[in-house]
Amino acid sequence: MLFAYYTLLSPPAPSSVALAAGQPPEEPATIVVWEGDSLHKVAAMLQKEGLIRSQWLFAWYARRTHRDFVRPGRYRIPRGLDADALLALLGQGARKKATVRIPRGAPIFEIDALLAAQHIIRPGSLVALQKEEELEGRLFPGSYTFLTESSARAVAARLVRNFNAHTGKLLGSLSKEARERVITIASILEKEVHGFEEMRTVAGIIEKRLAHRMPLQMDATICYIKHQQAFLGGKKIASCAPILLVDLKLKSPYNTYLNRGLPPGPIGNPGISAIRAALAPKPSPHWYYLSDPATGRTVFSKTFNEHKSNKRKFLQGRGVSLYRERR
């Protein structure tokens, strides 16, 4: 019995074919242990990579010797290690620090990809967490340093804590429904225009359109849908431009061309300026606006005819789709 245990806990023998052919030893295996991974999950990875003979016996031996705590990290494991050497290695940890910058207005899909690219979280794990918690709109932008191979829940908790720390005085007295409304409008402003006063003016336009039951027709919501569909389809898009007529017909509750009122939730994660602007909409005679592609300046219009004239003046002939204007 002891011999059987010893045999199963010893490293698998090198391939006889490789030895006969005089081939060099196999390359080390790369194993990624994420925060929260169980011992059995790690043992299964080790067996799959041919580093151990039995995941069940390996896990039993780890518990028996009180070494069943494996630390997260990205391990490059030489072949031929016995169970004791493997447990010693996995008990050391192999995490690094990684810094990531989360842009203002970035949707959760983009943040997920940024974090995954730095090996901070598993790809898709932050978006998956959105199904359990209301994260969109509360992942505060800025520069962060995390340990690699972290859990999405731990990373999200830190971003949300930072959001609460920065917005507590601004939003603390509002009801949950009122806070959600402000954050949703702020997320639109962050994507639609630049500059605090322009944001306030557009916030005023949004409030007027809502009061008159006019469709908001915000291109930023179309971009959100396109990014959402691309992410769920396993694709990546660098930009949602150009927005085409067919895009305005995308079936989604976030489509503010097809649906009246605000989208069902934030379309990104706004910064403080956008939140302040959403809290202080600026009255104006304007109902429409667009962005001059040459200067980035927002051009406001009082009437639809004036808006159409501005489209011809600023967009036509510049390689910009007429459906990209901020209506």
N, C-alpha and C positions, 0 to 999 in steps of 0.2 A: 504493500500500500504506500509506504513512504517513497519507494522507488518510483511508483506511478506519479505521485505528487511532484517529485523532483523532476521527472521527465516533462510533465505538463507545464511546470513553472520555468523550465529552461528555455532559452530562445530557440525558435525554429531553426532547423539546419539549413545551410545554404542550398540552393538548387543544385541537384546532382548534375543536371545538364550543363549548368553554367560552370561547375567545377571541372567537368570532363572537357569542356571546350577551352578551359584556361582563361575564362572571362574574368575581368576585374570584379571585385565585390560590388554588390548592389548599392545604389546611392542611399543616403539616409532618408528617412521618411519625415514628412512635415505633418505635424498634428496640431490643430488649433483647438484649444480648450477655452470655451467662453464662460464668463461669469454665470454661475447657476447650473452648469453642466453637471450631471450626476456621475458618480464613479462608474456605473454600468455603461453609461453612454461613452465615456472615455475608453473603457475597456473594449467596447465594441469597435471603436475606431482603431485601437491598437491591433486587434485581431484582423480587421479588414486589411490593414497595411502589412500584415504578416510579421508583426513584431512580437506577438505572443501566440500560444497554441490554443488557449481556452480563456475566453473573456470571463466566464463564470468562475473558474478557479482563481483567476487573477484577482477578481473582485473579492472573493472569499478570503484569499491570502492577505489582501490589503487590509480588510477589516480585522482579520485575526491578529495581524501585527500592528494594529492601531495606526495605520498609515493610509486611511481611506479618504483623506482630504487632498484633492488635487487642486493645484492653483492654476488660475487662468493664464493663458499665454500662448504664443506661437512657438512650438518646439520643433527643432530639427534633430531627430533622434537617430543615432547610429544603429545599425542592425547588429544583432548578436548580444544585446544586453539582456541579462536575466531579470527576473521579476523584482529583485531587490534594487538593482541599478535603475530600473524604470521608475519604481516608486520614489526613489531618492531624487531622480531628475524632475518628476512631475510635482514633487513637493516643494521645489525651489521657486517656481514661478518664472515666467518669461515675458512679463508685460513691459511695455514701453510707454512713454508719454507721447501724446500726439496733440497738436494744436490745430484747431479748425476755426474758420471764420464763417459765421452764419449771417448772410446778407439780410438787410431789412426787407421785409415783404416776401421772403422765400417761403413757398408752401412746404408742407411736411414731406412731400415726395422728394423735393430738392434737398432738404435737410437730411433725410434718410440716406440719399446717395452720397452727400458730402461726408457724413460720418462713416459710412461703410467704406468709402475710398481710403480712409485713414485707418481702417481696421478697428475702429472704435466700437461699432456695433455690427451685428449680422445684417446683411442686406435685407431690406424689407421688414425688419423687426420693429422699427419705429412706427411705420405705417400700420402694421398689424396691431400695435398697441392702441392706435387711434380708435379701434372698434370697442375698446373697453373704457377708455378715458377720453375726455374732451381736450385734445392737445392742440389742434390747429388753432392758431391765433394766440397761443400762450407759450410758445417756444421762443423765448426772448432772443432777439438777434445780438450779435457781438462775437468777440473772440473768446474761445474756451480751450482749456487744456484738460484732456481726459486721459485715463489709462486705456490702452488698447484692450480688446476683447472684453469690453464692458457689456452689461445688460442694457437693453433699450430702456427698461423701466428706470434704472438708476440715472441714466443720461437724461431722460425726459424729466425726471423729478428735479434735477438741478436746473434745467432750463426754465421750468415752471416756477421754481422758487425765485429765480432771478426776475422773471416777469412780475411776480407778486411783489417783490421788493421794490421794483421801479414804478409800479402802477397802483400800489396800495392806497396812496393818498388821493390819486385821481379817480379811482373806480370803487374804492372801498365802501362808499355810502350808497352805491347804486344797487338795485335789485339784480338778481342773476339775469333776468330777461333784458334789463336795460344795459348791463355790462356786455352781454352777447351782442346786442345791437350796435353798441359803440365800437366793439372790436371788429365786427363785420364791416362796418363802414370804414374804419381805419385801414383795414386790410385792402379794401378797394382803393382808397386814396393813395396808399403806399405804392401801388402799381400803376395808377393812372397819371399822377402828376408829381412834380418835384417842387419843393419850396413850401414853407409853412402857410403863407398867405394864399397861394394857389390851392393848396389842400383845403383851406377853410372855405374858399369860394366854391370849389367843387362839392364840398360837404353841403353847402347851402343849396346847390343845384340838386343834389340827391334828395335832400329833405323836401324841396319843392315838388320834385317829380313824384315822390312817395305820397305827398299830400294830395296831388292831383291824379293819383292812380295811373301815372304814366309809366311805361316800361323804362327801367334805368338805362338799358342798352349800353352796358359798360364792357369794353373789350377785355378788360382784365379778367372778367368772369369766364369769357370764352377761352382765354389762355389757361385758366385753371382747369377747365374741362379737358383741354388737349393734353396738358401735362399729366392729369390724372389718368386718362385713357392710355397714354403712352407708358406710364409707369406700370399700370396693371397689366399691360400687354407685354411687359418685359423689354420695352424699348426706351430709348433716351432721345429727347429732342433738346437741342441747344437753345432754340427760340421758337415761339409760337407764330412768328411772322412768316409769311403774310397771313392775315386773317381774311379768309375768302367768304363769299356769299354762302357756300355750303356749310361753313363753320357756324354761321349764325343760326343754323337749323339743327344743331346738335341737340339731341334729346337728353336733357339733364335738368334737375331742379336748380342748378347753378346758372343756367342760361338766362340772363336778364334781358335777352331779346325776345324770348318766347314766354317768359314768366314775369308777371308783375311783382313788385315788392323786392325786398332784399333776398339774396340767396339764403339757403337754410343755415349757413354758418360762415365763418371767416374763410377767405380764399388765400390766406397767407398769414405770416406772422409779423405784424407791424411794429415799428419803433415808436418811441415816445412822441415825436412830433406829429405823426399821423393820428395817434390817439388823442392828443390835445386838440388837433384840428377837428376831429369828429365830435369832440365835446363842445366845440365853439364854432358851429357853422356860420358862415358869413353871408348875410343877406346881400343880394345883388339883383340887377335886372336881367342877368344872363340865364339862359336855359341850355345852351349848347357850348361845346368847346372841342378843340383839336390841338394836337401838338405839331408845331412847325418842325419837320425833320431836319431842317438846316441849322436851327438854333436850339431846339429843345424847348422853346418858349411855348407856353399855353396860350392859345388864341381863343377868346371867349366871344360868343354871339348872343344877341338878344332875341333874334327870330330865326326860324328855320331857313328862310330865304337868305339871310345874312350868313348863316352857317354854310349853306350850299355854295355861296360865293367864296367863302374862305377855303372851302375844300378845293375848288378849282384853282384858287390863287396859290395855296400852300402845298397841295398834295399832287395835283395833276401834273404829269410830265416830269415827276421826280422819282419815278420808279416805286412809288408808294401806292399800295392798294387803297382805293377810295373807301374800302370797308374797314380800314384801320383807324379811321378818325375816332376821336372821343366824342361820341354823339351827345 
